[in-house]
Amino acid sequence: MNKITLVQILRSPEGGIRKHVVDILENLSREHYDMVFITDRTTEDRDLNYLSTKHSVGFYDLKIIDRPGFRDIVNIVKIAFFLIGKKNMILHGHGAKGGLYARVCSLFLKCKSVYTPHGGSLHRVFGATKAFIFDSVEKLLVPFTDLFIFESQYSRGEFQKYICNCSDKSIVNYNGVVFPQSSSRKYYAAGDEINIASFGLLRKLKGHDIVIEALALLKKKNIPFKYTIYGYGEEKENLLNQIKESDLNHSVKIRDFCSDILEEMKKYHLIIHPSRFESFGYVPVEAMSVKVPVLTSFEGGLKEVAQEPLITKTNTPFDYEKFLEGIYNGSYNLEKIALESFEEAKNKFSISLMIKVLDSSYRKLVKH
């Protein structure tokens, strides 16, 4: 078979969607694919610089903004002219805007289109007007989509609920991570100060404020803890004000940058992921991959990721306070939980399995 020209299109230059695309580009075989990434790129972008120098990924730097407008028409024309003449091509769009570009361009270029709806039609948190716009566009584009790839059963269920039943041309392929054989580590001993961390963009959806409120309650019980939030975003100022008002300045910190998330996770007794919405949940899986126990909410796709017993079914400050008090008192064997989670997640969320399913799906498309 001739090489497949695989084009990934993504608006967001950050977060879990971006990590997912980078993993695809890094791990698919160069023997079978020529790869292009269309996204907003900066010269300081280490991930993308690495992909271009070490993995021969081609890039098309394109400013893609969230708000719909005339720029989208210009961008679609630019993409079509950039890709014209390429053979055996698949356009894979991620998120609402990437999916729009991929499917419209595939009509002009007469090639196959794949869509992974990470957000957009899956989010029901932006109000009725925006939801109506998302849903209307999605419904119009369904006939021009050759394959839908969902990152969780939850994502597919939400899409089918609000857009259409596309089960005849869709698959679920969980996001994958590398599961290293990490060295042994020291786990939490009851009565010690609890060292906790969260990782993710600082957005209201991510629920960091819920944990801060829980820690304010925990402080009143004289239970010692340290909490570090790794991330940046529009909620930072609100979180800093909440930390100050709760008199937690000495025990709760926000760090903007982390060069190696997995190594950083190993420094903590527990990772907390309190998301109010999640179509999948990369952070919990990453924590499991390095045998660090993780306490999560039970929202959206996290139902397929979260591991018992560290699950907060109602995602309230009182849930987290109760769990943390139980950990402090020795009610949970965190080492046993972490090792069991590692084994279960390894069989479900490995990057090799994710790539195997993608490779097979792409190949089937170009044969039709």
C-alpha positions as a Markdown table, in Angstrom:
| # | Residue | x | y | z |
|---|---|---|---|---|
| 1 | Met | 0.0 | 0.0 | 0.0 |
| 2 | Asn | 1.2 | 3.5 | -0.8 |
| 3 | Lys | 1.9 | 5.8 | 2.2 |
| 4 | Ile | -1.1 | 7.5 | 3.7 |
| 5 | Thr | -0.8 | 11.3 | 4.0 |
| 6 | Leu | -2.3 | 11.8 | 7.5 |
| 7 | Val | -3.3 | 15.4 | 8.4 |
| 8 | Gln | -4.2 | 16.3 | 11.9 |
| 9 | Ile | -6.1 | 19.6 | 12.4 |
| 10 | Leu | -6.5 | 21.2 | 15.9 |
| 11 | Arg | -7.4 | 24.6 | 17.2 |
| 12 | Ser | -6.4 | 24.4 | 20.8 |
| 13 | Pro | -2.6 | 24.6 | 21.3 |
| 14 | Glu | -2.8 | 23.2 | 24.8 |
| 15 | Gly | -4.4 | 20.7 | 27.1 |
| 16 | Gly | -5.4 | 17.0 | 26.7 |
| 17 | Ile | -6.5 | 17.3 | 23.1 |
| 18 | Arg | -3.1 | 18.6 | 22.1 |
| 19 | Lys | -1.4 | 15.8 | 24.0 |
| 20 | His | -3.6 | 13.3 | 22.2 |
| 21 | Val | -2.6 | 14.6 | 18.8 |
| 22 | Val | 1.1 | 14.8 | 19.7 |
| 23 | Asp | 1.0 | 11.1 | 20.8 |
| 24 | Ile | -0.6 | 10.1 | 17.5 |
| 25 | Leu | 2.0 | 11.9 | 15.5 |
| 26 | Glu | 4.9 | 10.6 | 17.6 |
| 27 | Asn | 3.9 | 6.9 | 17.6 |
| 28 | Leu | 2.4 | 6.0 | 14.2 |
| 29 | Ser | 4.8 | 4.3 | 11.8 |
| 30 | Arg | 6.8 | 6.5 | 9.4 |
| 31 | Glu | 6.9 | 3.6 | 7.1 |
| 32 | His | 3.2 | 3.8 | 6.4 |
| 33 | Tyr | 2.4 | 7.5 | 7.0 |
| 34 | Asp | 3.5 | 11.0 | 6.0 |
| 35 | Met | 2.2 | 13.3 | 8.7 |
| 36 | Val | 1.1 | 16.9 | 8.8 |
| 37 | Phe | -0.1 | 18.9 | 11.8 |
| 38 | Ile | -2.2 | 22.0 | 11.1 |
| 39 | Thr | -2.4 | 24.1 | 14.3 |
| 40 | Asp | -1.3 | 27.4 | 15.9 |
| 41 | Arg | 2.4 | 27.0 | 16.4 |
| 42 | Thr | 5.0 | 29.1 | 18.1 |
| 43 | Thr | 8.8 | 29.0 | 17.9 |
| 44 | Glu | 9.0 | 28.2 | 21.6 |
| 45 | Asp | 6.7 | 25.1 | 21.3 |
| 46 | Arg | 9.0 | 22.3 | 22.4 |
| 47 | Asp | 6.5 | 19.5 | 21.6 |
| 48 | Leu | 6.1 | 20.6 | 18.0 |
| 49 | Asn | 9.7 | 21.4 | 17.5 |
| 50 | Tyr | 10.5 | 17.9 | 18.8 |
| 51 | Leu | 8.0 | 16.3 | 16.4 |
| 52 | Ser | 9.4 | 18.2 | 13.4 |
| 53 | Thr | 13.1 | 17.5 | 14.1 |
| 54 | Lys | 12.9 | 13.9 | 15.5 |
| 55 | His | 9.8 | 12.5 | 13.8 |
| 56 | Ser | 9.6 | 14.3 | 10.4 |
| 57 | Val | 6.2 | 15.8 | 11.0 |
| 58 | Gly | 5.3 | 18.6 | 8.6 |
| 59 | Phe | 3.5 | 21.7 | 10.0 |
| 60 | Tyr | 1.2 | 24.3 | 8.7 |
| 61 | Asp | 1.0 | 27.2 | 11.2 |
| 62 | Leu | -2.5 | 28.5 | 11.2 |
| 63 | Lys | -4.2 | 30.9 | 13.5 |
| 64 | Ile | -7.5 | 29.2 | 14.5 |
| 65 | Ile | -9.7 | 31.0 | 17.0 |
| 66 | Asp | -12.7 | 29.8 | 19.0 |
| 67 | Arg | -15.3 | 32.3 | 17.8 |
| 68 | Pro | -16.9 | 31.6 | 14.4 |
| 69 | Gly | -16.3 | 34.2 | 11.7 |
| 70 | Phe | -15.0 | 35.1 | 8.3 |
| 71 | Arg | -11.5 | 33.9 | 9.4 |
| 72 | Asp | -12.8 | 30.3 | 9.2 |
| 73 | Ile | -13.6 | 30.7 | 5.5 |
| 74 | Val | -10.1 | 32.1 | 4.9 |
| 75 | Asn | -8.5 | 29.2 | 6.9 |
| 76 | Ile | -10.5 | 26.5 | 5.0 |
| 77 | Val | -9.3 | 28.0 | 1.7 |
| 78 | Lys | -5.7 | 28.2 | 3.0 |
| 79 | Ile | -5.8 | 24.5 | 4.1 |
| 80 | Ala | -7.3 | 23.4 | 0.8 |
| 81 | Phe | -4.6 | 25.1 | -1.2 |
| 82 | Phe | -1.8 | 23.9 | 1.1 |
| 83 | Leu | -3.0 | 20.2 | 0.7 |
| 84 | Ile | -4.0 | 20.2 | -2.9 |
| 85 | Gly | -2.2 | 17.6 | -5.0 |
| 86 | Lys | -1.4 | 15.3 | -2.0 |
| 87 | Lys | -2.5 | 11.7 | -2.6 |
| 88 | Asn | -4.0 | 8.9 | -0.4 |
| 89 | Met | -5.0 | 11.5 | 2.2 |
| 90 | Ile | -7.0 | 11.4 | 5.4 |
| 91 | Leu | -8.0 | 14.6 | 7.3 |
| 92 | His | -8.5 | 14.1 | 11.0 |
| 93 | Gly | -10.1 | 17.0 | 12.8 |
| 94 | His | -10.1 | 17.3 | 16.6 |
| 95 | Gly | -12.6 | 19.4 | 18.5 |
| 96 | Ala | -15.5 | 21.4 | 16.9 |
| 97 | Lys | -13.3 | 23.8 | 14.9 |
| 98 | Gly | -10.8 | 21.2 | 13.7 |
| 99 | Gly | -13.7 | 18.9 | 12.8 |
| 100 | Leu | -15.3 | 21.6 | 10.7 |
| 101 | Tyr | -12.1 | 22.3 | 8.8 |
| 102 | Ala | -11.3 | 18.7 | 8.2 |
| 103 | Arg | -14.7 | 17.8 | 6.8 |
| 104 | Val | -15.3 | 20.8 | 4.7 |
| 105 | Cys | -11.8 | 20.6 | 3.2 |
| 106 | Ser | -12.3 | 16.9 | 2.5 |
| 107 | Leu | -15.1 | 17.8 | 0.2 |
| 108 | Phe | -12.9 | 20.0 | -1.9 |
| 109 | Leu | -10.0 | 17.7 | -1.9 |
| 110 | Lys | -12.0 | 14.5 | -2.4 |
| 111 | Cys | -10.4 | 12.6 | 0.4 |
| 112 | Lys | -11.4 | 10.8 | 3.6 |
| 113 | Ser | -12.4 | 12.7 | 6.8 |
| 114 | Val | -12.2 | 11.6 | 10.4 |
| 115 | Tyr | -13.7 | 13.6 | 13.4 |
| 116 | Thr | -13.0 | 13.3 | 17.1 |
| 117 | Pro | -15.5 | 15.6 | 19.0 |
| 118 | His | -13.5 | 16.2 | 22.1 |
| 119 | Gly | -15.7 | 19.2 | 23.1 |
| 120 | Gly | -18.1 | 21.5 | 21.4 |
| 121 | Ser | -21.2 | 19.3 | 21.0 |
| 122 | Leu | -20.2 | 17.3 | 24.1 |
| 123 | His | -20.1 | 20.3 | 26.4 |
| 124 | Arg | -23.5 | 21.3 | 27.7 |
| 125 | Val | -22.2 | 24.1 | 29.8 |
| 126 | Phe | -22.1 | 27.1 | 27.5 |
| 127 | Gly | -25.7 | 28.0 | 27.4 |
| 128 | Ala | -28.6 | 27.3 | 25.0 |
| 129 | Thr | -27.5 | 29.6 | 22.2 |
| 130 | Lys | -24.0 | 28.2 | 21.8 |
| 131 | Ala | -25.3 | 24.7 | 22.2 |
| 132 | Phe | -27.8 | 25.3 | 19.4 |
| 133 | Ile | -25.1 | 26.6 | 17.1 |
| 134 | Phe | -22.7 | 23.7 | 17.8 |
| 135 | Asp | -25.5 | 21.1 | 17.3 |
| 136 | Ser | -26.7 | 22.7 | 14.1 |
| 137 | Val | -23.3 | 22.7 | 12.5 |
| 138 | Glu | -22.5 | 19.2 | 13.7 |
| 139 | Lys | -25.8 | 17.8 | 12.2 |
| 140 | Leu | -25.0 | 19.4 | 8.9 |
| 141 | Leu | -21.5 | 17.8 | 8.8 |
| 142 | Val | -22.5 | 14.3 | 9.7 |
| 143 | Pro | -23.0 | 13.1 | 6.1 |
| 144 | Phe | -19.5 | 14.4 | 5.2 |
| 145 | Thr | -17.8 | 12.4 | 8.0 |
| 146 | Asp | -16.3 | 9.1 | 7.0 |
| 147 | Leu | -15.4 | 8.0 | 10.5 |
| 148 | Phe | -16.1 | 9.3 | 14.1 |
| 149 | Ile | -13.5 | 8.3 | 16.7 |
| 150 | Phe | -14.6 | 8.9 | 20.2 |
| 151 | Glu | -12.3 | 8.9 | 23.2 |
| 152 | Ser | -14.9 | 7.3 | 25.6 |
| 153 | Gln | -18.3 | 5.6 | 25.6 |
| 154 | Tyr | -19.6 | 8.7 | 27.3 |
| 155 | Ser | -18.5 | 10.9 | 24.5 |
| 156 | Arg | -20.2 | 8.7 | 21.9 |
| 157 | Gly | -23.4 | 8.5 | 24.0 |
| 158 | Glu | -23.5 | 12.3 | 24.3 |
| 159 | Phe | -23.0 | 12.8 | 20.6 |
| 160 | Gln | -25.7 | 10.3 | 19.7 |
| 161 | Lys | -28.0 | 11.9 | 22.3 |
| 162 | Tyr | -27.7 | 15.5 | 20.9 |
| 163 | Ile | -26.6 | 15.0 | 17.3 |
| 164 | Cys | -27.3 | 11.7 | 15.7 |
| 165 | Asn | -26.8 | 7.9 | 16.0 |
| 166 | Cys | -23.6 | 7.4 | 14.1 |
| 167 | Ser | -22.9 | 3.9 | 15.4 |
| 168 | Asp | -22.5 | 2.5 | 11.9 |
| 169 | Lys | -19.5 | 4.7 | 11.2 |
| 170 | Ser | -18.0 | 5.3 | 14.7 |
| 171 | Ile | -15.6 | 3.6 | 17.1 |
| 172 | Val | -14.5 | 4.2 | 20.7 |
| 173 | Asn | -10.7 | 4.4 | 21.1 |
| 174 | Tyr | -9.5 | 5.3 | 24.6 |
| 175 | Asn | -6.6 | 7.8 | 24.8 |
| 176 | Gly | -3.4 | 6.0 | 25.7 |
| 177 | Val | -0.3 | 6.7 | 27.8 |
| 178 | Val | 3.0 | 4.9 | 28.3 |
| 179 | Phe | 3.1 | 2.6 | 31.3 |
| 180 | Pro | 6.7 | 2.4 | 32.4 |
| 181 | Gln | 8.0 | -0.1 | 34.9 |
| 182 | Ser | 8.5 | 2.6 | 37.5 |
| 183 | Ser | 10.8 | 2.0 | 40.4 |
| 184 | Ser | 9.5 | 1.4 | 43.9 |
| 185 | Arg | 8.4 | 4.5 | 45.9 |
| 186 | Lys | 7.4 | 5.4 | 49.4 |
| 187 | Tyr | 3.7 | 5.6 | 49.9 |
| 188 | Tyr | 1.7 | 7.6 | 52.5 |
| 189 | Ala | 1.9 | 6.5 | 56.2 |
| 190 | Ala | -1.1 | 7.4 | 58.3 |
| 191 | Gly | -0.7 | 10.5 | 60.5 |
| 192 | Asp | 1.9 | 12.1 | 58.2 |
| 193 | Glu | 1.3 | 15.4 | 56.4 |
| 194 | Ile | -0.6 | 14.6 | 53.2 |
| 195 | Asn | 1.2 | 15.9 | 50.1 |
| 196 | Ile | -1.4 | 16.4 | 47.3 |
| 197 | Ala | -1.3 | 17.8 | 43.7 |
| 198 | Ser | -3.7 | 18.5 | 40.8 |
| 199 | Phe | -2.7 | 19.0 | 37.2 |
| 200 | Gly | -4.7 | 20.8 | 34.5 |
| 201 | Leu | -5.7 | 24.1 | 32.9 |
| 202 | Leu | -7.1 | 26.5 | 35.4 |
| 203 | Arg | -10.7 | 26.6 | 34.3 |
| 204 | Lys | -13.9 | 26.5 | 36.3 |
| 205 | Leu | -14.7 | 23.2 | 34.7 |
| 206 | Lys | -11.6 | 21.6 | 36.3 |
| 207 | Gly | -12.9 | 22.1 | 39.9 |
| 208 | His | -9.8 | 23.2 | 41.7 |
| 209 | Asp | -12.0 | 25.5 | 43.8 |
| 210 | Ile | -13.8 | 22.4 | 45.2 |
| 211 | Val | -10.6 | 21.0 | 46.6 |
| 212 | Ile | -9.6 | 24.3 | 48.1 |
| 213 | Glu | -12.9 | 24.5 | 49.9 |
| 214 | Ala | -12.4 | 21.0 | 51.1 |
| 215 | Leu | -9.0 | 21.8 | 52.5 |
| 216 | Ala | -10.4 | 24.8 | 54.4 |
| 217 | Leu | -12.7 | 22.3 | 56.1 |
| 218 | Leu | -9.8 | 19.9 | 56.7 |
| 219 | Lys | -7.7 | 22.6 | 58.3 |
| 220 | Lys | -10.3 | 23.1 | 61.0 |
| 221 | Lys | -9.6 | 19.5 | 62.0 |
| 222 | Asn | -5.9 | 20.2 | 62.3 |
| 223 | Ile | -5.0 | 17.6 | 59.7 |
| 224 | Pro | -1.7 | 18.6 | 58.0 |
| 225 | Phe | -1.5 | 18.9 | 54.2 |
| 226 | Lys | 0.2 | 20.5 | 51.3 |
| 227 | Tyr | -1.6 | 21.1 | 48.0 |
| 228 | Thr | 0.1 | 22.1 | 44.7 |
| 229 | Ile | -1.9 | 23.0 | 41.6 |
| 230 | Tyr | 0.0 | 22.8 | 38.3 |
| 231 | Gly | -1.6 | 24.8 | 35.5 |
| 232 | Tyr | -2.4 | 28.2 | 34.1 |
| 233 | Gly | -5.6 | 29.8 | 32.8 |
| 234 | Glu | -8.4 | 32.3 | 33.3 |
| 235 | Glu | -9.3 | 31.0 | 36.8 |
| 236 | Lys | -5.9 | 31.6 | 38.4 |
| 237 | Glu | -6.8 | 35.0 | 40.0 |
| 238 | Asn | -10.0 | 33.6 | 41.4 |
| 239 | Leu | -8.2 | 30.6 | 42.9 |
| 240 | Leu | -5.5 | 32.8 | 44.4 |
| 241 | Asn | -8.2 | 35.0 | 46.0 |
| 242 | Gln | -9.9 | 31.8 | 47.3 |
| 243 | Ile | -6.7 | 30.6 | 48.8 |
| 244 | Lys | -6.1 | 33.9 | 50.5 |
| 245 | Glu | -9.6 | 34.2 | 51.9 |
| 246 | Ser | -9.4 | 30.7 | 53.2 |
| 247 | Asp | -6.1 | 31.4 | 55.0 |
| 248 | Leu | -4.4 | 28.7 | 53.1 |
| 249 | Asn | -1.4 | 30.6 | 51.7 |
| 250 | His | 1.1 | 28.5 | 53.5 |
| 251 | Ser | -0.3 | 25.2 | 52.4 |
| 252 | Val | -1.8 | 25.7 | 48.9 |
| 253 | Lys | 0.4 | 26.8 | 46.0 |
| 254 | Ile | -0.2 | 27.3 | 42.2 |
| 255 | Arg | 2.7 | 26.5 | 39.9 |
| 256 | Asp | 2.5 | 27.5 | 36.2 |
| 257 | Phe | 4.9 | 25.1 | 34.6 |
| 258 | Cys | 6.0 | 21.5 | 34.9 |
| 259 | Ser | 8.6 | 20.2 | 32.5 |
| 260 | Asp | 7.9 | 16.5 | 33.3 |
| 261 | Ile | 4.5 | 15.8 | 34.6 |
| 262 | Leu | 5.1 | 12.1 | 35.3 |
| 263 | Glu | 8.2 | 12.7 | 37.3 |
| 264 | Glu | 6.5 | 15.5 | 39.2 |
| 265 | Met | 3.5 | 13.2 | 40.1 |
| 266 | Lys | 5.8 | 10.8 | 41.8 |
| 267 | Lys | 6.6 | 13.4 | 44.4 |
| 268 | Tyr | 3.1 | 13.3 | 45.8 |
| 269 | His | 1.1 | 10.9 | 48.0 |
| 270 | Leu | -2.1 | 11.6 | 46.1 |
| 271 | Ile | -3.3 | 13.2 | 42.9 |
| 272 | Ile | -6.7 | 14.8 | 43.0 |
| 273 | His | -8.7 | 15.3 | 39.8 |
| 274 | Pro | -12.0 | 17.2 | 40.7 |
| 275 | Ser | -13.2 | 18.0 | 37.2 |
| 276 | Arg | -16.8 | 19.1 | 36.8 |
| 277 | Phe | -16.8 | 17.8 | 33.2 |
| 278 | Glu | -14.4 | 15.5 | 31.4 |
| 279 | Ser | -14.8 | 13.7 | 28.1 |
| 280 | Phe | -12.0 | 11.3 | 29.0 |
| 281 | Gly | -9.4 | 12.1 | 31.8 |
| 282 | Tyr | -5.7 | 12.1 | 30.9 |
| 283 | Val | -4.4 | 13.2 | 34.3 |
| 284 | Pro | -5.9 | 10.2 | 36.3 |
| 285 | Val | -4.5 | 7.8 | 33.7 |
| 286 | Glu | -1.1 | 9.4 | 33.8 |
| 287 | Ala | -1.1 | 9.1 | 37.6 |
| 288 | Met | -2.0 | 5.5 | 37.4 |
| 289 | Ser | 0.8 | 4.9 | 34.9 |
| 290 | Val | 3.4 | 5.8 | 37.5 |
| 291 | Lys | 1.7 | 4.0 | 40.4 |
| 292 | Val | 0.5 | 7.1 | 42.1 |
| 293 | Pro | -3.0 | 6.9 | 43.8 |
| 294 | Val | -5.6 | 9.3 | 42.3 |
| 295 | Leu | -8.8 | 10.6 | 43.7 |
| 296 | Thr | -11.3 | 11.7 | 41.0 |
| 297 | Ser | -14.8 | 13.0 | 40.4 |
| 298 | Phe | -17.2 | 10.7 | 38.6 |
| 299 | Glu | -18.2 | 13.1 | 35.8 |
| 300 | Gly | -18.5 | 12.3 | 32.1 |
| 301 | Gly | -15.8 | 10.0 | 30.7 |
| 302 | Leu | -14.2 | 9.7 | 34.2 |
| 303 | Lys | -16.7 | 7.0 | 34.9 |
| 304 | Glu | -14.7 | 4.8 | 32.5 |
| 305 | Val | -11.3 | 5.9 | 34.0 |
| 306 | Ala | -11.8 | 6.2 | 37.7 |
| 307 | Gln | -10.8 | 3.4 | 40.0 |
| 308 | Glu | -12.5 | 2.3 | 43.2 |
| 309 | Pro | -12.4 | 3.2 | 46.0 |
| 310 | Leu | -11.1 | 6.7 | 45.4 |
| 311 | Ile | -14.1 | 8.2 | 43.6 |
| 312 | Thr | -16.2 | 11.1 | 44.7 |
| 313 | Lys | -19.7 | 10.4 | 43.3 |
| 314 | Thr | -21.2 | 13.9 | 44.1 |
| 315 | Asn | -17.9 | 15.9 | 43.7 |
| 316 | Thr | -18.5 | 18.2 | 46.7 |
| 317 | Pro | -16.0 | 19.7 | 49.2 |
| 318 | Phe | -17.4 | 17.4 | 51.8 |
| 319 | Asp | -16.5 | 14.3 | 49.6 |
| 320 | Tyr | -12.9 | 15.3 | 49.4 |
| 321 | Glu | -12.7 | 16.3 | 53.0 |
| 322 | Lys | -14.0 | 12.9 | 54.0 |
| 323 | Phe | -11.6 | 11.0 | 51.7 |
| 324 | Leu | -8.6 | 13.0 | 52.9 |
| 325 | Glu | -9.5 | 12.5 | 56.6 |
| 326 | Gly | -9.8 | 8.8 | 55.9 |
| 327 | Ile | -6.4 | 8.8 | 54.2 |
| 328 | Tyr | -4.9 | 10.6 | 57.2 |
| 329 | Asn | -6.5 | 8.1 | 59.6 |
| 330 | Gly | -5.2 | 5.1 | 57.7 |
| 331 | Ser | -8.6 | 4.0 | 56.3 |
| 332 | Tyr | -7.1 | 3.4 | 52.8 |
| 333 | Asn | -4.1 | 1.3 | 51.7 |
| 334 | Leu | -2.8 | 3.7 | 49.1 |
| 335 | Glu | 0.0 | 1.4 | 47.9 |
| 336 | Lys | -2.5 | -1.4 | 47.2 |
| 337 | Ile | -4.9 | 0.9 | 45.5 |
| 338 | Ala | -2.1 | 2.4 | 43.3 |
| 339 | Leu | -0.7 | -1.0 | 42.2 |
| 340 | Glu | -4.2 | -2.4 | 41.4 |
| 341 | Ser | -5.0 | 0.7 | 39.4 |
| 342 | Phe | -1.8 | 0.5 | 37.5 |
| 343 | Glu | -2.6 | -3.1 | 36.4 |
| 344 | Glu | -6.2 | -2.4 | 35.4 |
| 345 | Ala | -5.3 | 0.8 | 33.5 |
| 346 | Lys | -2.4 | -0.7 | 31.7 |
| 347 | Asn | -4.7 | -3.2 | 30.0 |
| 348 | Lys | -7.2 | -0.5 | 29.0 |
| 349 | Phe | -5.3 | 2.8 | 28.4 |
| 350 | Ser | -1.9 | 1.8 | 26.9 |
| 351 | Ile | -0.6 | 4.0 | 24.0 |
| 352 | Ser | 0.3 | 0.9 | 22.0 |
| 353 | Leu | -3.4 | -0.2 | 22.0 |
| 354 | Met | -4.6 | 3.3 | 21.1 |
| 355 | Ile | -2.2 | 3.4 | 18.1 |
| 356 | Lys | -3.0 | -0.1 | 17.0 |
| 357 | Val | -6.7 | 0.8 | 16.7 |
| 358 | Leu | -6.0 | 4.1 | 15.0 |
| 359 | Asp | -3.7 | 2.5 | 12.4 |
| 360 | Ser | -6.2 | -0.2 | 11.6 |
| 361 | Ser | -9.0 | 2.4 | 11.3 |
| 362 | Tyr | -7.0 | 4.7 | 9.0 |
| 363 | Arg | -6.0 | 1.8 | 6.7 |
| 364 | Lys | -9.5 | 0.6 | 6.3 |
| 365 | Leu | -10.6 | 4.1 | 5.3 |
| 366 | Val | -8.2 | 4.5 | 2.4 |
| 367 | Lys | -9.1 | 1.0 | 1.1 |
| 368 | His | -12.7 | 2.0 | 0.5 |
